[in-house]
Amino acid sequence: MFLVQEESSDGGGLLFPLLMIAGLFAIFYFLLIRPNRRRRQTTERLQSQLAVGDEVMTSSGLYGTVAELDEKTVILETSEGVYSRYARGAVMEVVSSTESGGDAVPDAGPEDAAPGTTIEQRDSKD
């Protein structure tokens, strides 16, 4: 008779540790996984909606205006006549957008450069 009681109490003792493990997983999901996933989706959406003339900030803290776009790269004008090529994934924030009526003025480069020209074409004109 004592053996039967001990076996039944051991079965109930296994349920509590399983509930604790499930609870810890739920805490990690709601505090770590879910917010990180939302942040990543927001950043990907932002990077896919970039347009020429948007003033952006890169992950390294560099501010610039989008001068040219590619599927994988973005060419930023950091100061007048200074262009830098970055991976599109490096853009972390749009400071002002031309679509939202921000103060950013679309500037594709030097006055003599035709829209759609590449940096190499611009450099060869100078």
N, CA, C and O atoms as a Tinker XYZ file with bonds, in Angstrom:
   504  protein
     1  N      0.808000   -1.178000    0.000000    73     2
     2  CA     0.000000    0.000000    0.000000    64     1     3
     3  C      0.864000    1.260000    0.000000    63     2     4     5
     4  O      0.503000    2.242000   -0.649000    81     3
     5  N      1.949000    1.259000    0.681000    73     3     6
     6  CA     2.816000    2.426000    0.688000    64     5     7
     7  C      3.463000    2.647000   -0.678000    63     6     8     9
     8  O      3.740000    3.787000   -1.052000    81     7
     9  N      3.701000    1.590000   -1.414000    73     7    10
    10  CA     4.306000    1.723000   -2.730000    64     9    11
    11  C      3.371000    2.448000   -3.701000    63    10    12    13
    12  O      3.828000    3.233000   -4.533000    81    11
    13  N      2.105000    2.194000   -3.601000    73    11    14
    14  CA     1.135000    2.835000   -4.484000    64    13    15
    15  C      1.066000    4.321000   -4.205000    63    14    16    17
    16  O      0.958000    5.115000   -5.140000    81    15
    17  N      1.124000    4.715000   -2.959000    73    15    18
    18  CA     1.062000    6.134000   -2.618000    64    17    19
    19  C      2.321000    6.866000   -3.096000    63    18    20    21
    20  O      2.228000    7.996000   -3.576000    81    19
    21  N      3.467000    6.252000   -2.974000    73    19    22
    22  CA     4.708000    6.891000   -3.416000    64    21    23
    23  C      4.727000    7.074000   -4.927000    63    22    24    25
    24  O      5.206000    8.101000   -5.408000    81    23
    25  N      4.222000    6.112000   -5.686000    73    23    26
    26  CA     4.197000    6.219000   -7.138000    64    25    27
    27  C      3.272000    7.350000   -7.577000    63    26    28    29
    28  O      3.611000    8.088000   -8.502000    81    27
    29  N      2.141000    7.502000   -6.952000    73    27    30
    30  CA     1.206000    8.549000   -7.351000    64    29    31
    31  C      1.758000    9.941000   -7.005000    63    30    32    33
    32  O      1.507000   10.892000   -7.746000    81    31
    33  N      2.491000   10.082000   -5.915000    73    31    34
    34  CA     3.061000   11.382000   -5.570000    64    33    35
    35  C      4.214000   11.739000   -6.503000    63    34    36    37
    36  O      4.442000   12.924000   -6.747000    81    35
    37  N      4.948000   10.768000   -7.031000    73    35    38
    38  CA     6.019000   11.043000   -7.987000    64    37    39
    39  C      5.448000   11.552000   -9.318000    63    38    40    41
    40  O      6.066000   12.405000   -9.954000    81    39
    41  N      4.320000   11.066000   -9.741000    73    39    42
    42  CA     3.691000   11.507000  -10.986000    64    41    43
    43  C      3.294000   12.966000  -10.898000    63    42    44    45
    44  O      3.456000   13.698000  -11.875000    81    43
    45  N      2.783000   13.413000   -9.774000    73    43    46
    46  CA     2.418000   14.814000   -9.594000    64    45    47
    47  C      3.641000   15.694000   -9.487000    63    46    48    49
    48  O      3.578000   16.874000   -9.834000    81    47
    49  N      4.746000   15.162000   -9.019000    73    47    50
    50  CA     5.988000   15.922000   -8.880000    64    49    51
    51  C      6.638000   16.216000  -10.217000    63    50    52    53
    52  O      7.413000   17.168000  -10.315000    81    51
    53  N      6.356000   15.440000  -11.247000    73    51    54
    54  CA     6.927000   15.682000  -12.569000    64    53    55
    55  C      6.188000   16.787000  -13.322000    63    54    56    57
    56  O      6.747000   17.413000  -14.222000    81    55
    57  N      4.954000   17.019000  -12.957000    73    55    58
    58  CA     4.170000   18.032000  -13.639000    64    57    59
    59  C      4.691000   19.442000  -13.327000    63    58    60    61
    60  O      4.735000   20.284000  -14.223000    81    59
    61  N      5.071000   19.707000  -12.118000    73    59    62
    62  CA     5.546000   21.039000  -11.725000    64    61    63
    63  C      6.817000   21.452000  -12.485000    63    62    64    65
    64  O      6.864000   22.572000  -12.993000    81    63
    65  N      7.844000   20.603000  -12.585000    73    63    66
    66  CA     9.032000   21.017000  -13.364000    64    65    67
    67  C      8.713000   21.265000  -14.844000    63    66    68    69
    68  O      9.301000   22.155000  -15.459000    81    67
    69  N      7.800000   20.500000  -15.412000    73    67    70
    70  CA     7.429000   20.727000  -16.810000    64    69    71
    71  C      6.719000   22.075000  -16.975000    63    70    72    73
    72  O      6.942000   22.789000  -17.953000    81    71
    73  N      5.869000   22.410000  -16.010000    73    71    74
    74  CA     5.203000   23.707000  -16.052000    64    73    75
    75  C      6.207000   24.854000  -15.890000    63    74    76    77
    76  O      6.063000   25.902000  -16.521000    81    75
    77  N      7.208000   24.657000  -15.057000    73    75    78
    78  CA     8.246000   25.678000  -14.884000    64    77    79
    79  C      9.033000   25.897000  -16.179000    63    78    80    81
    80  O      9.328000   27.035000  -16.545000    81    79
    81  N      9.370000   24.814000  -16.862000    73    79    82
    82  CA    10.103000   24.924000  -18.131000    64    81    83
    83  C      9.248000   25.642000  -19.161000    63    82    84    85
    84  O      9.744000   26.503000  -19.888000    81    83
    85  N      7.968000   25.297000  -19.233000    73    83    86
    86  CA     7.060000   25.966000  -20.169000    64    85    87
    87  C      6.914000   27.447000  -19.806000    63    86    88    89
    88  O      6.857000   28.296000  -20.695000    81    87
    89  N      6.854000   27.756000  -18.535000    73    87    90
    90  CA     6.761000   29.145000  -18.095000    64    89    91
    91  C      7.998000   29.942000  -18.456000    63    90    92    93
    92  O      7.891000   31.087000  -18.896000    81    91
    93  N      9.176000   29.351000  -18.276000    73    91    94
    94  CA    10.421000   30.029000  -18.650000    64    93    95
    95  C     10.474000   30.283000  -20.156000    63    94    96    97
    96  O     10.906000   31.348000  -20.599000    81    95
    97  N     10.034000   29.303000  -20.934000    73    95    98
    98  CA    10.013000   29.491000  -22.382000    64    97    99
    99  C      9.073000   30.638000  -22.753000    63    98   100   101
   100  O      9.406000   31.456000  -23.610000    81    99
   101  N      7.912000   30.701000  -22.119000    73    99   102
   102  CA     6.956000   31.776000  -22.394000    64   101   103
   103  C      7.549000   33.138000  -22.030000    63   102   104   105
   104  O      7.363000   34.108000  -22.764000    81   103
   105  N      8.253000   33.218000  -20.918000    73   103   106
   106  CA     8.885000   34.476000  -20.509000    64   105   107
   107  C      9.939000   34.899000  -21.527000    63   106   108   109
   108  O      9.979000   36.064000  -21.925000    81   107
   109  N     10.795000   33.964000  -21.957000    73   107   110
   110  CA    11.808000   34.284000  -22.953000    64   109   111
   111  C     11.168000   34.719000  -24.264000    63   110   112   113
   112  O     11.657000   35.643000  -24.914000    81   111
   113  N     10.083000   34.066000  -24.659000    73   111   114
   114  CA     9.425000   34.408000  -25.906000    64   113   115
   115  C      8.891000   35.837000  -25.861000    63   114   116   117
   116  O      9.143000   36.622000  -26.775000    81   115
   117  N      8.158000   36.177000  -24.808000    73   115   118
   118  CA     7.528000   37.491000  -24.745000    64   117   119
   119  C      8.496000   38.626000  -24.416000    63   118   120   121
   120  O      8.232000   39.776000  -24.769000    81   119
   121  N      9.601000   38.330000  -23.754000    73   119   122
   122  CA    10.549000   39.386000  -23.397000    64   121   123
   123  C     11.717000   39.528000  -24.369000    63   122   124   125
   124  O     12.297000   40.609000  -24.474000    81   123
   125  N     12.070000   38.463000  -25.076000    73   123   126
   126  CA    13.245000   38.521000  -25.949000    64   125   127
   127  C     12.937000   38.253000  -27.419000    63   126   128   129
   128  O     13.282000   39.067000  -28.275000    81   127
   129  N     12.311000   37.157000  -27.719000    73   127   130
   130  CA    12.138000   36.733000  -29.107000    64   129   131
   131  C     11.147000   37.611000  -29.857000    63   130   132   133
   132  O     11.462000   38.093000  -30.946000    81   131
   133  N      9.973000   37.829000  -29.311000    73   131   134
   134  CA     8.927000   38.578000  -29.991000    64   133   135
   135  C      9.312000   40.042000  -30.248000    63   134   136   137
   136  O      9.125000   40.510000  -31.371000    81   135
   137  N      9.837000   40.786000  -29.272000    73   135   138
   138  CA    10.239000   42.175000  -29.566000    64   137   139
   139  C     11.362000   42.262000  -30.596000    63   138   140   141
   140  O     11.367000   43.170000  -31.427000    81   139
   141  N     12.308000   41.335000  -30.553000    73   139   142
   142  CA    13.404000   41.345000  -31.517000    64   141   143
   143  C     12.883000   41.072000  -32.925000    63   142   144   145
   144  O     13.343000   41.694000  -33.883000    81   143
   145  N     11.937000   40.159000  -33.061000    73   143   146
   146  CA    11.352000   39.845000  -34.364000    64   145   147
   147  C     10.614000   41.068000  -34.919000    63   146   148   149
   148  O     10.734000   41.372000  -36.106000    81   147
   149  N      9.862000   41.763000  -34.083000    73   147   150
   150  CA     9.144000   42.965000  -34.527000    64   149   151
   151  C     10.120000   44.064000  -34.948000    63   150   152   153
   152  O      9.899000   44.730000  -35.960000    81   151
   153  N     11.176000   44.258000  -34.196000    73   151   154
   154  CA    12.180000   45.265000  -34.524000    64   153   155
   155  C     12.840000   44.950000  -35.868000    63   154   156   157
   156  O     13.059000   45.846000  -36.682000    81   155
   157  N     13.153000   43.677000  -36.094000    73   155   158
   158  CA    13.779000   43.265000  -37.351000    64   157   159
   159  C     12.831000   43.479000  -38.531000    63   158   160   161
   160  O     13.262000   43.941000  -39.587000    81   159
   161  N     11.543000   43.151000  -38.368000    73   159   162
   162  CA    10.572000   43.357000  -39.436000    64   161   163
   163  C     10.411000   44.840000  -39.754000    63   162   164   165
   164  O     10.305000   45.215000  -40.922000    81   163
   165  N     10.392000   45.684000  -38.726000    73   163   166
   166  CA    10.275000   47.127000  -38.934000    64   165   167
   167  C     11.484000   47.658000  -39.692000    63   166   168   169
   168  O     11.332000   48.477000  -40.598000    81   167
   169  N     12.671000   47.209000  -39.337000    73   167   170
   170  CA    13.892000   47.657000  -40.002000    64   169   171
   171  C     13.914000   47.188000  -41.453000    63   170   172   173
   172  O     14.290000   47.954000  -42.341000    81   171
   173  N     13.516000   45.946000  -41.706000    73   171   174
   174  CA    13.477000   45.440000  -43.081000    64   173   175
   175  C     12.472000   46.218000  -43.925000    63   174   176   177
   176  O     12.742000   46.505000  -45.091000    81   175
   177  N     11.330000   46.560000  -43.359000    73   175   178
   178  CA    10.323000   47.338000  -44.073000    64   177   179
   179  C     10.883000   48.727000  -44.402000    63   178   180   181
   180  O     10.700000   49.226000  -45.513000    81   179
   181  N     11.556000   49.341000  -43.445000    73   179   182
   182  CA    12.154000   50.654000  -43.647000    64   181   183
   183  C     13.183000   50.603000  -44.772000    63   182   184   185
   184  O     13.205000   51.486000  -45.629000    81   183
   185  N     14.033000   49.579000  -44.778000    73   183   186
   186  CA    15.085000   49.466000  -45.782000    64   185   187
   187  C     14.519000   49.198000  -47.169000    63   186   188   189
   188  O     15.108000   49.617000  -48.165000    81   187
   189  N     13.396000   48.515000  -47.250000    73   187   190
   190  CA    12.807000   48.239000  -48.562000    64   189   191
   191  C     12.075000   49.451000  -49.118000    63   190   192   193
   192  O     11.843000   49.515000  -50.325000    81   191
   193  N     11.702000   50.415000  -48.281000    73   191   194
   194  CA    10.960000   51.593000  -48.721000    64   193   195
   195  C     11.840000   52.828000  -48.885000    63   194   196   197
   196  O     11.322000   53.939000  -48.998000    81   195
   197  N     13.152000   52.656000  -48.900000    73   195   198
   198  CA    14.051000   53.799000  -49.089000    64   197   199
   199  C     13.838000   54.427000  -50.454000    63   198   200   201
   200  O     13.534000   53.736000  -51.427000    81   199
   201  N     13.997000   55.729000  -50.522000    73   199   202
   202  CA    13.865000   56.449000  -51.783000    64   201   203
   203  C     14.988000   57.476000  -51.888000    63   202   204   205
   204  O     15.549000   57.907000  -50.882000    81   203
   205  N     15.300000   57.853000  -53.107000    73   203   206
   206  CA    16.323000   58.872000  -53.339000    64   205   207
   207  C     15.845000   60.171000  -52.694000    63   206   208   209
   208  O     14.704000   60.591000  -52.886000    81   207
   209  N     16.727000   60.792000  -51.933000    73   207   210
   210  CA    16.402000   62.045000  -51.260000    64   209   211
   211  C     16.111000   61.877000  -49.782000    63   210   212   213
   212  O     16.060000   62.872000  -49.059000    81   211
   213  N     15.918000   60.647000  -49.304000    73   211   214
   214  CA    15.683000   60.417000  -47.881000    64   213   215
   215  C     16.960000   60.688000  -47.096000    63   214   216   217
   216  O     18.048000   60.291000  -47.514000    81   215
   217  N     16.826000   61.355000  -45.974000    73   215   218
   218  CA    17.965000   61.547000  -45.081000    64   217   219
   219  C     17.948000   60.394000  -44.092000    63   218   220   221
   220  O     16.947000   60.181000  -43.407000    81   219
   221  N     19.050000   59.643000  -44.008000    73   219   222
   222  CA    19.084000   58.421000  -43.216000    64   221   223
   223  C     20.266000   58.423000  -42.252000    63   222   224   225
   224  O     21.192000   59.225000  -42.372000    81   223
   225  N     20.206000   57.499000  -41.292000    73   223   226
   226  CA    21.306000   57.256000  -40.377000    64   225   227
   227  C     21.688000   55.790000  -40.500000    63   226   228   229
   228  O     20.817000   54.919000  -40.485000    81   227
   229  N     22.977000   55.508000  -40.622000    73   227   230
   230  CA    23.439000   54.128000  -40.714000    64   229   231
   231  C     23.641000   53.547000  -39.321000    63   230   232   233
   232  O     23.553000   54.258000  -38.320000    81   231
   233  N     23.911000   52.254000  -39.270000    73   231   234
   234  CA    24.124000   51.589000  -37.985000    64   233   235
   235  C     25.375000   52.104000  -37.280000    63   234   236   237
   236  O     25.491000   51.965000  -36.062000    81   235
   237  N     26.303000   52.692000  -38.013000    73   235   238
   238  CA    27.515000   53.245000  -37.389000    64   237   239
   239  C     27.334000   54.695000  -36.965000    63   238   240   241
   240  O     28.254000   55.296000  -36.410000    81   239
   241  N     26.146000   55.272000  -37.221000    73   239   242
   242  CA    25.873000   56.636000  -36.791000    64   241   243
   243  C     26.157000   57.696000  -37.832000    63   242   244   245
   244  O     26.136000   58.884000  -37.512000    81   243
   245  N     26.423000   57.306000  -39.068000    73   243   246
   246  CA    26.695000   58.263000  -40.140000    64   245   247
   247  C     25.371000   58.755000  -40.722000    63   246   248   249
   248  O     24.492000   57.957000  -41.051000    81   247
   249  N     25.238000   60.069000  -40.845000    73   247   250
   250  CA    24.050000   60.665000  -41.450000    64   249   251
   251  C     24.370000   61.026000  -42.889000    63   250   252   253
   252  O     25.466000   61.496000  -43.193000    81   251
   253  N     23.405000   60.803000  -43.774000    73   251   254
   254  CA    23.591000   61.154000  -45.167000    64   253   255
   255  C     22.271000   61.147000  -45.905000    63   254   256   257
   256  O     21.245000   60.719000  -45.376000    81   255
   257  N     22.313000   61.625000  -47.126000    73   255   258
   258  CA    21.136000   61.671000  -47.988000    64   257   259
   259  C     21.296000   60.612000  -49.066000    63   258   260   261
   260  O     22.359000   60.503000  -49.677000    81   259
   261  N     20.256000   59.835000  -49.304000    73   259   262
   262  CA    20.307000   58.774000  -50.303000    64   261   263
   263  C     20.421000   59.419000  -51.679000    63   262   264   265
   264  O     19.554000   60.191000  -52.089000    81   263
   265  N     21.503000   59.093000  -52.387000    73   263   266
   266  CA    21.741000   59.641000  -53.718000    64   265   267
   267  C     21.395000   58.622000  -54.795000    63   266   268   269
   268  O     20.989000   58.985000  -55.899000    81   267
   269  N     21.558000   57.346000  -54.468000    73   267   270
   270  CA    21.321000   56.297000  -55.455000    64   269   271
   271  C     21.007000   55.003000  -54.715000    63   270   272   273
   272  O     21.543000   54.747000  -53.637000    81   271
   273  N     20.130000   54.187000  -55.309000    73   271   274
   274  CA    19.730000   52.921000  -54.697000    64   273   275
   275  C     20.002000   51.765000  -55.633000    63   274   276   277
   276  O     19.995000   51.907000  -56.856000    81   275
   277  N     20.239000   50.635000  -55.036000    73   275   278
   278  CA    20.474000   49.380000  -55.731000    64   277   279
   279  C     19.750000   48.321000  -54.911000    63   278   280   281
   280  O     19.255000   48.635000  -53.829000    81   279
   281  N     19.668000   47.082000  -55.383000    73   279   282
   282  CA    19.008000   46.046000  -54.577000    64   281   283
   283  C     19.745000   45.782000  -53.265000    63   282   284   285
   284  O     19.120000   45.528000  -52.236000    81   283
   285  N     21.068000   45.843000  -53.308000    73   283   286
   286  CA    21.856000   45.503000  -52.126000    64   285   287
   287  C     22.602000   46.685000  -51.520000    63   286   288   289
   288  O     23.008000   46.618000  -50.360000    81   287
   289  N     22.793000   47.764000  -52.273000    73   287   290
   290  CA    23.601000   48.874000  -51.775000    64   289   291
   291  C     22.837000   50.194000  -51.837000    63   290   292   293
   292  O     21.852000   50.345000  -52.560000    81   291
   293  N     23.331000   51.132000  -51.054000    73   291   294
   294  CA    22.810000   52.495000  -51.018000    64   293   295
   295  C     24.013000   53.416000  -51.110000    63   294   296   297
   296  O     25.014000   53.210000  -50.424000    81   295
   297  N     23.916000   54.425000  -51.952000    73   295   298
   298  CA    24.982000   55.412000  -52.047000    64   297   299
   299  C     24.485000   56.663000  -51.350000    63   298   300   301
   300  O     23.475000   57.251000  -51.736000    81   299
   301  N     25.219000   57.061000  -50.308000    73   299   302
   302  CA    24.841000   58.208000  -49.495000    64   301   303
   303  C     25.751000   59.387000  -49.798000    63   302   304   305
   304  O     26.957000   59.237000  -49.993000    81   303
   305  N     25.137000   60.565000  -49.833000    73   303   306
   306  CA    25.910000   61.796000  -49.936000    64   305   307
   307  C     26.027000   62.336000  -48.518000    63   306   308   309
   308  O     25.050000   62.822000  -47.948000    81   307
   309  N     27.229000   62.249000  -47.950000    73   307   310
   310  CA    27.437000   62.655000  -46.559000    64   309   311
   311  C     27.681000   64.151000  -46.431000    63   310   312   313
   312  O     27.310000   64.752000  -45.423000    81   311
   313  N     28.293000   64.755000  -47.427000    73   311   314
   314  CA    28.427000   66.203000  -47.521000    64   313   315
   315  C     28.471000   66.530000  -49.009000    63   314   316   317
   316  O     28.525000   65.620000  -49.836000    81   315
   317  N     28.450000   67.771000  -49.351000    73   315   318
   318  CA    28.343000   68.144000  -50.754000    64   317   319
   319  C     29.488000   67.560000  -51.572000    63   318   320   321
   320  O     30.657000   67.884000  -51.362000    81   319
   321  N     29.118000   66.687000  -52.515000    73   319   322
   322  CA    30.101000   66.077000  -53.408000    64   321   323
   323  C     30.818000   64.859000  -52.844000    63   322   324   325
   324  O     31.661000   64.284000  -53.532000    81   323
   325  N     30.515000   64.446000  -51.620000    73   323   326
   326  CA    31.166000   63.286000  -51.003000    64   325   327
   327  C     30.161000   62.144000  -50.950000    63   326   328   329
   328  O     29.121000   62.254000  -50.300000    81   327
   329  N     30.475000   61.038000  -51.640000    73   327   330
   330  CA    29.568000   59.900000  -51.730000    64   329   331
   331  C     30.209000   58.678000  -51.095000    63   330   332   333
   332  O     31.414000   58.459000  -51.218000    81   331
   333  N     29.392000   57.887000  -50.414000    73   331   334
   334  CA    29.859000   56.647000  -49.783000    64   333   335
   335  C     28.874000   55.543000  -50.111000    63   334   336   337
   336  O     27.662000   55.756000  -50.112000    81   335
   337  N     29.400000   54.373000  -50.386000    73   335   338
   338  CA    28.563000   53.215000  -50.706000    64   337   339
   339  C     28.419000   52.355000  -49.446000    63   338   340   341
   340  O     29.409000   52.016000  -48.797000    81   339
   341  N     27.181000   52.012000  -49.114000    73   339   342
   342  CA    26.875000   51.186000  -47.939000    64   341   343
   343  C     25.952000   50.051000  -48.339000    63   342   344   345
   344  O     25.219000   50.143000  -49.324000    81   343
   345  N     25.998000   48.988000  -47.566000    73   343   346
   346  CA    25.022000   47.916000  -47.734000    64   345   347
   347  C     23.667000   48.452000  -47.295000    63   346   348   349
   348  O     23.588000   49.232000  -46.346000    81   347
   349  N     22.619000   48.049000  -47.964000    73   347   350
   350  CA    21.273000   48.532000  -47.627000    64   349   351
   351  C     20.917000   48.176000  -46.191000    63   350   352   353
   352  O     20.178000   48.909000  -45.534000    81   351
   353  N     21.433000   47.065000  -45.703000    73   351   354
   354  CA    21.175000   46.637000  -44.328000    64   353   355
   355  C     21.806000   47.523000  -43.277000    63   354   356   357
   356  O     21.460000   47.422000  -42.100000    81   355
   357  N     22.731000   48.396000  -43.676000    73   355   358
   358  CA    23.374000   49.297000  -42.720000    64   357   359
   359  C     22.495000   50.485000  -42.370000    63   358   360   361
   360  O     22.749000   51.166000  -41.376000    81   359
   361  N     21.464000   50.749000  -43.168000    73   359   362
   362  CA    20.565000   51.871000  -42.889000    64   361   363
   363  C     19.630000   51.448000  -41.760000    63   362   364   365
   364  O     18.883000   50.477000  -41.885000    81   363
   365  N     19.684000   52.191000  -40.656000    73   363   366
   366  CA    18.888000   51.822000  -39.484000    64   365   367
   367  C     17.706000   52.747000  -39.236000    63   366   368   369
   368  O     16.747000   52.352000  -38.573000    81   367
   369  N     17.757000   53.974000  -39.755000    73   367   370
   370  CA    16.699000   54.932000  -39.446000    64   369   371
   371  C     16.593000   55.957000  -40.564000    63   370   372   373
   372  O     17.601000   56.418000  -41.098000    81   371
   373  N     15.354000   56.309000  -40.912000    73   371   374
   374  CA    15.125000   57.402000  -41.842000    64   373   375
   375  C     14.837000   58.640000  -41.001000    63   374   376   377
   376  O     13.847000   58.687000  -40.271000    81   375
   377  N     15.709000   59.642000  -41.107000    73   375   378
   378  CA    15.580000   60.858000  -40.314000    64   377   379
   379  C     14.479000   61.742000  -40.894000    63   378   380   381
   380  O     13.608000   62.209000  -40.161000    81   379
   381  N     14.514000   61.972000  -42.198000    73   379   382
   382  CA    13.435000   62.703000  -42.868000    64   381   383
   383  C     13.248000   62.103000  -44.249000    63   382   384   385
   384  O     14.208000   61.699000  -44.906000    81   383
   385  N     12.005000   62.054000  -44.672000    73   383   386
   386  CA    11.669000   61.403000  -45.920000    64   385   387
   387  C     11.082000   62.416000  -46.885000    63   386   388   389
   388  O     10.422000   63.368000  -46.467000    81   387
   389  N     11.317000   62.215000  -48.168000    73   387   390
   390  CA    10.742000   63.091000  -49.176000    64   389   391
   391  C      9.260000   62.804000  -49.352000    63   390   392   393
   392  O      8.505000   63.703000  -49.724000    81   391
   393  N      8.821000   61.569000  -49.092000    73   391   394
   394  CA     7.423000   61.201000  -49.250000    64   393   395
   395  C      6.542000   61.805000  -48.170000    63   394   396   397
   396  O      5.395000   62.159000  -48.442000    81   395
   397  N      7.055000   61.930000  -46.946000    73   395   398
   398  CA     6.246000   62.443000  -45.848000    64   397   399
   399  C      6.252000   63.967000  -45.786000    63   398   400   401
   400  O      5.722000   64.556000  -44.844000    81   399
   401  N      6.847000   64.596000  -46.782000    73   399   402
   402  CA     6.868000   66.054000  -46.812000    64   401   403
   403  C      7.910000   66.636000  -45.891000    63   402   404   405
   404  O      7.770000   67.770000  -45.434000    81   403
   405  N      8.968000   65.870000  -45.608000    73   403   406
   406  CA    10.032000   66.345000  -44.729000    64   405   407
   407  C     10.834000   67.440000  -45.390000    63   406   408   409
   408  O     10.544000   67.836000  -46.519000    81   407
   409  N     11.832000   67.926000  -44.700000    73   407   410
   410  CA    12.653000   69.013000  -45.198000    64   409   411
   411  C     13.727000   68.554000  -46.168000    63   410   412   413
   412  O     14.441000   69.379000  -46.737000    81   411
   413  N     13.851000   67.229000  -46.366000    73   411   414
   414  CA    14.906000   66.729000  -47.232000    64   413   415
   415  C     14.619000   67.123000  -48.677000    63   414   416   417
   416  O     13.484000   67.019000  -49.142000    81   415
   417  N     15.652000   67.577000  -49.381000    73   415   418
   418  CA    15.524000   67.954000  -50.779000    64   417   419
   419  C     16.226000   66.892000  -51.594000    63   418   420   421
   420  O     17.397000   66.606000  -51.342000    81   419
   421  N     15.542000   66.291000  -52.575000    73   419   422
   422  CA    16.208000   65.267000  -53.384000    64   421   423
   423  C     17.422000   65.861000  -54.088000    63   422   424   425
   424  O     17.326000   66.891000  -54.755000    81   423
   425  N     18.559000   65.202000  -53.931000    73   423   426
   426  CA    19.788000   65.667000  -54.541000    64   425   427
   427  C     20.544000   64.453000  -55.025000    63   426   428   429
   428  O     21.143000   63.734000  -54.225000    81   427
   429  N     20.526000   64.213000  -56.327000    73   427   430
   430  CA    21.134000   63.019000  -56.882000    64   429   431
   431  C     22.626000   63.199000  -57.130000    63   430   432   433
   432  O     23.279000   62.270000  -57.605000    81   431
   433  N     23.172000   64.341000  -56.829000    73   431   434
   434  CA    24.598000   64.526000  -57.016000    64   433   435
   435  C     24.903000   65.877000  -57.609000    63   434   436   437
   436  O     24.098000   66.801000  -57.497000    81   435
   437  N     26.049000   66.006000  -58.237000    73   435   438
   438  CA    26.440000   67.278000  -58.848000    64   437   439
   439  C     25.426000   67.712000  -59.902000    63   438   440   441
   440  O     24.693000   66.886000  -60.446000    81   439
   441  N     25.389000   69.017000  -60.186000    73   439   442
   442  CA    24.399000   69.570000  -61.094000    64   441   443
   443  C     24.519000   68.997000  -62.504000    63   442   444   445
   444  O     23.510000   68.851000  -63.193000    81   443
   445  N     25.729000   68.671000  -62.943000    73   443   446
   446  CA    25.908000   68.185000  -64.301000    64   445   447
   447  C     25.648000   66.683000  -64.440000    63   446   448   449
   448  O     25.694000   66.163000  -65.555000    81   447
   449  N     25.376000   65.967000  -63.335000    73   447   450
   450  CA    25.132000   64.531000  -63.408000    64   449   451
   451  C     23.670000   64.273000  -63.738000    63   450   452   453
   452  O     22.768000   64.838000  -63.118000    81   451
   453  N     23.454000   63.418000  -64.718000    73   451   454
   454  CA    22.089000   63.057000  -65.091000    64   453   455
   455  C     21.543000   62.055000  -64.084000    63   454   456   457
   456  O     22.305000   61.256000  -63.538000    81   455
   457  N     20.233000   62.083000  -63.827000    73   455   458
   458  CA    19.654000   61.102000  -62.897000    64   457   459
   459  C     19.911000   59.683000  -63.396000    63   458   460   461
   460  O     19.797000   59.406000  -64.590000    81   459
   461  N     20.251000   58.807000  -62.495000    73   459   462
   462  CA    20.500000   57.412000  -62.845000    64   461   463
   463  C     21.940000   57.103000  -63.171000    63   462   464   465
   464  O     22.261000   55.949000  -63.457000    81   463
   465  N     22.826000   58.091000  -63.139000    73   463   466
   466  CA    24.229000   57.818000  -63.404000    64   465   467
   467  C     24.866000   57.201000  -62.175000    63   466   468   469
   468  O     24.423000   57.437000  -61.050000    81   467
   469  N     25.882000   56.431000  -62.385000    73   467   470
   470  CA    26.567000   55.778000  -61.270000    64   469   471
   471  C     27.713000   56.651000  -60.788000    63   470   472   473
   472  O     28.064000   57.645000  -61.423000    81   471
   473  N     28.290000   56.267000  -59.657000    73   471   474
   474  CA    29.414000   57.021000  -59.088000    64   473   475
   475  C     30.592000   57.035000  -60.063000    63   474   476   477
   476  O     31.261000   58.057000  -60.220000    81   475
   477  N     30.843000   55.899000  -60.717000    73   475   478
   478  CA    31.955000   55.840000  -61.660000    64   477   479
   479  C     31.745000   56.822000  -62.802000    63   478   480   481
   480  O     32.693000   57.466000  -63.251000    81   479
   481  N     30.487000   56.941000  -63.282000    73   479   482
   482  CA    30.202000   57.875000  -64.357000    64   481   483
   483  C     30.373000   59.321000  -63.885000    63   482   484   485
   484  O     30.865000   60.166000  -64.633000    81   483
   485  N     29.969000   59.600000  -62.654000    73   483   486
   486  CA    30.123000   60.934000  -62.103000    64   485   487
   487  C     31.603000   61.297000  -61.960000    63   486   488   489
   488  O     32.016000   62.412000  -62.280000    81   487
   489  N     32.400000   60.323000  -61.466000    73   487   490
   490  CA    33.814000   60.577000  -61.264000    64   489   491
   491  C     34.537000   60.808000  -62.571000    63   490   492   493
   492  O     35.469000   61.611000  -62.622000    81   491
   493  N     34.133000   60.124000  -63.634000    73   491   494
   494  CA    34.817000   60.287000  -64.920000    64   493   495
   495  C     34.511000   61.628000  -65.541000    63   494   496   497
   496  O     35.289000   62.098000  -66.371000    81   495
   497  N     33.374000   62.290000  -65.166000    73   495   498
   498  CA    33.045000   63.609000  -65.700000    64   497   499
   499  C     33.917000   64.692000  -65.092000    63   498   500   501
   500  O     34.150000   65.718000  -65.731000    81   499
   501  N     34.409000   64.491000  -63.865000    73   499   502
   502  CA    35.181000   65.528000  -63.175000    64   501   503
   503  C     36.574000   65.610000  -63.636000    63   502   504
   504  O     37.340000   66.438000  -63.143000    81   503
